[in-house]
Amino acid sequence: MAAKQCVSTLCSTMFSLVVLATPAIAGWDPARFTDESTLDFLTVSPDDGEHWSRVWLVVIDDQLYVRLGTRAAARMEGNTRAPNVSVRIAKEEFAEIEAIPVPEMAEAVAAKMAEKYSTDILVRYFSHPLTMRLRPRQAP
């Protein structure tokens, strides 16, 4: 009987690991996007309707981050779909992505941007009021 319980527990654990390791959205894999330079994200506002914004991206610890300038941050703040956006990256479009403010990551993201983009030597001095992590929308 103990052997059956061990096998049952092992199967249950393996199933849980597979489910947890499976991305919530097929194709969404931040490690795959490391070498991408930009992504586009879609916001919707009552005044302007749909608007695609293009921003630089970085991947830190298998998480995708963006740093938004003043205009893109304003669009994000007025986004009627918040915290959700659609994202175009690596010739794919992902419809249900959460854009989560992560002010605690601002310095790390800025440092990674400086490392990745040579023109950041100038861009870093512009205002970047919003740093965000992008991830597939979590189930309610």
Protein Blocks (a to p, Z undefined) as FASTA:
>chain_A
ZZmmmmmmmmmmmmmmmmmmpcfbghiafklmmmpmbdcdddddfklopaddddddddee
hiacddddfklmmmmmmmmkbcbdcddeehiacfbdcddddfklmmmmmmmmmmmmmklm
mmmmpccfbccdddddddZZ
